[in-house]
Every structure is written in C-alpha cells, then in structure tokens.
Amino acid sequence: MNNALLSIQILPKTQAGESVIPYVDQAISIIQQSGVKYLVGPLETTMEGDLDELLAIVKRMNEAMIAIGCPGVLSQIKISYNPIQGASMDRLTEKYR
C-alpha cells in the first residue's frame, strides 16, 4: 500500500542564468524511471508511493542537478503521510473529475 504523496518543485540554480527547463526535464525523467505513480503539474510534480522511496527519489533528483552542472538546487516539497489508510492522488481528487 502506498503510504505517502510527495509534491516537489525543484529549482536548479544555473551557471549563467540560462533556462532551468532542461534541468527540470532531467529531474522529471528521474521520477519517470523510478516507476512510481506521478502527475506533472504546471508548478510541481506529485508522486505516490512509499515515503522512504519517494524521499530517495528526491535525493537522486538533487544529486543529478549537481552532476549535470548546477551549482546548487532548491527543492520545495510537500508530504502527505498516512501509514494506516494509505495515500492516493485519485482518492483525493476524484470528486473534482
């Protein structure tokens, strides 16, 4: 059972003020490769899964930004953790669909 939702907005710092979009695309590809359920929004991406796994993905995303040349990264995250009932994007949004 998935016990957490984690939304992340990753803001990589760039060397010369270039666009962050290619870096954000790389960060999203790390989520895609992880196999967790996710939803890309205009300002953040939400993942659904086990809290430890989601936090490990955030770590990989930040490390990847440094590895591809960003001098620093700011990641804003929101977490909904419910180990008893579980966490589901669909359950939270079904009344709006």
C-alpha positions in Angstrom: 0.0 0.0 0.0 1.2 3.5 -0.8 1.6 5.5 2.3 2.6 8.9 1.0 2.1 11.6 -1.5 5.0 13.9 -2.2 4.9 17.0 -4.3 8.1 18.6 -5.4 9.1 21.8 -7.1 12.7 21.6 -8.0 14.5 24.9 -8.7 18.0 24.3 -10.0 20.5 27.2 -10.0 22.1 27.7 -13.3 25.6 28.9 -14.1 24.8 31.9 -16.3 21.1 32.4 -15.8 20.1 30.0 -18.6 16.7 28.4 -18.7 16.0 25.8 -16.0 13.6 23.8 -18.2 16.2 21.3 -19.5 17.2 20.7 -15.9 13.7 20.2 -14.7 13.1 17.8 -17.6 16.0 15.8 -16.4 14.6 15.8 -12.8 11.2 14.6 -14.1 12.9 11.8 -16.1 14.3 10.5 -12.8 10.8 10.3 -11.5 9.7 8.5 -14.7 12.5 6.0 -14.4 11.6 5.2 -10.8 8.3 3.5 -11.7 6.2 5.3 -9.1 2.9 6.8 -10.0 3.3 10.5 -10.7 1.5 13.6 -12.1 3.3 16.5 -13.6 1.6 19.8 -12.9 2.5 23.3 -14.1 4.3 24.2 -10.9 5.2 20.9 -9.2 5.1 17.2 -9.7 3.3 14.8 -7.3 4.4 11.3 -6.7 2.6 8.5 -4.9 4.4 5.6 -3.1 6.3 4.6 0.0 7.7 7.6 1.9 11.2 6.2 2.0 11.2 5.5 -1.7 9.8 9.0 -2.5 12.5 10.7 -0.4 15.2 8.6 -2.1 13.9 9.9 -5.5 14.1 13.5 -4.2 17.7 12.8 -3.2 18.5 11.4 -6.6 16.9 14.4 -8.3 19.0 16.8 -6.3 22.2 14.9 -6.8 21.5 14.7 -10.6 21.2 18.5 -10.8 24.7 18.9 -9.3 26.1 16.2 -11.5 24.9 18.0 -14.7 26.4 21.3 -13.6 24.1 23.2 -11.4 26.0 24.9 -8.6 23.0 24.5 -6.2 19.4 23.3 -6.0 16.4 24.5 -4.1 13.7 21.8 -3.7 10.3 22.6 -2.1 8.4 19.6 -1.1 5.0 18.8 0.5 4.3 15.4 2.0 1.0 13.8 2.9 1.8 10.7 5.0 -0.8 8.2 6.1 0.6 4.8 7.0 -2.7 3.5 8.3 -5.2 4.3 5.5 -2.6 4.9 2.7 -2.3 7.8 0.4 -3.8 8.1 -3.1 -3.9 11.0 -5.6 -7.0 9.5 -7.1 -8.9 9.4 -3.8 -8.0 13.0 -3.0 -9.1 14.3 -6.4 -12.0 12.0 -7.5 -14.7 14.5 -6.6 -13.2 17.0 -9.0 -13.2 14.7 -12.0 
